[in-house]
């Protein structure tokens, strides 16, 4: 893939990860509210820098990746939405399957941004890539993310363990053309 696509929804702009996002991305990843279901601990700038490079690098290797999300009206950084292949070592394996992920800044929790952005990302994945299935893992306590997954066609199919904690594994099939 030569160029990372941008996506636009009613309220959001999704764009390629870039250097100008780093400071706001770092603030979000350092927020304990954001960290509780993701990294478990707030991340420092070094970890967030590596994450930014990983998110950008996915596009060149996988043909998919994460977008940085901004609120269209204000331009405020809202989070990240996209796809990964993380080789997490879970059973059943997710290797070779696009793994959906979303992390939103705490200021915009409860506004429907995740549902809206994940929908746009899934439509893009279904229409622009050969991937016909995607999965996601969610902490059982993260009821908001479970709702986002279900609203976007993901259904629970098993429980597994990741980082010594139980997680729910959801999957969705691409819509038929």
N, C-alpha and C positions, 0 to 999 in steps of 0.2 A: 504494500500500500504506500503510495507516494505522498498522499496528503491525508491528514486527520480531518474527518468531517466535523462540521459544527452542526448542532441541532438547536432548534428553537421550539418552545412550547408557548402556550398562552402567557405564562408568567416567568419562564426561565430561558436562559441562554446556556448551552453546554458547549464548551470549547476545549481545544487541545491543552494539555498541561504545559505550562510555560513558566519561566523564571519569575515573571511579574506576580504570579499567584503564591509564591513561596511564603511570604510573611503572613498573609491571611490564612493560608493552609496550616502553617505552624501554630497560629493562635487556636484554630479549630482543633487540631490534633492534641494540643496541650490541655484542652478543656476536660476536666474530670467527668462531666456529664456525657460528653462524646465518647470518652475512653471506656466507660463502664461496660459496654457491650462489644467493643472492638479490640483495642490493644490491651485492655484491662487496666493499664496505667497510662497517665498522660505521657505523650511523646515529647522528646526534646527536639530542637532544631535539626540536629544531626540525623536522627531517625526519620524526621519528616522530609529532609532533603533527599535521603535515599529512597523514600517512598515516592517522591515527585519524579525522580529519575526512573524508577521502576514503572510508574504509570505511563510515562512518556515512551519508554522502551518497549512496552507491550505492543504498541501499535506497529512498530517496524517488524517485530518477530511474529506476532500472532494475527495481525490484521484487525484486531480489536483492542480495546483498552478502556481506560477511565477518562472521563471528561471532567473538567472543572466546571462547577455550576455557579452561575450568578443570577440573582434576581434581575429580571429584565428592566423593571421600572427604575430601580435605584443603582444597579450595577454592583450591589453588595455581594460579597462572596458567600455562597450558601452551602457549598460542600462538594462532594465527588459522587459520581454515579458512573457505572460502567461494568466492564467484564475483565476477568482475570483467568489465568490458569496457574494456580499456585503450587501444585504438587504437594498438597497438605499431608499426605500419608494417612488419610482417613479411609475407613471401610464403611460402605463401598467406595471405591476409588472415584475421584472426580477428574482424574487425569484425562486429558483429551476432550474435556467438556467445558464449554464456556461457563464460568462461575460469575453470576451477577453479584454486584455489591453496591451498597449505597451508604454514605455517611454524610449526614447533614449537620450543619452548625446548630448549636442549641438555640440560637435566636429564632430559627425558623421551624423548630419542631412543632408539629400539630397543625401546620398550614396546608398540608397536602402536597408539598413540593416533592417529597420523595416519590409518592405515587405517580405524580405527573411526569417527573423526570425518568423514572424507571420504565414507564409506559413508552415514552419516546425512544429510549435506548433499546428496548425489546423490539419495537417495530423496526428500528434500524438494523439490529442483529438479524432479524428474520428476513429482511429484504435485501441486505447488502453483503451477507456472508453465507458460507455453506453450512454454518452451525444450525442444526435443527432442534437441538435440545440445550437447555441451560439449567443450571442448578444454583442453589444458594444454601448457606448454612446460617442459622440464626439461633442465638441463645434463647432458651425457652421463656425466660423472663422478659424478653424484648417484644412485648405484645404489639407495639407500634410497627416494628419491622415485619412481624408475622402478618399484620393486616396489609402492609404494602405488598408483600409477596403474594398474598391471596388475591388482592385486587388486580394484580398483574398476571394472573393465570398460573401461578406456582401452586402446587399442591404438595402437602406433606407426604413423604413416602417412607421415611425411616428416621430413627434417632441414631446418632453416632457420637464418638468422643473426639474432641479436638482440644489440644492444650490441657489435657486432663479434666475437661469439663464436658458435660453432655450438651450436644447441640442438635437442633432439628434440621433435617435435610429436606429441602423442597426441590421440585423439578417442574419444568414447563416444556411443552413441545411448541415448536414454531407453528404459527397458523398456516394452514394449507393455502397455497396461492389461488 
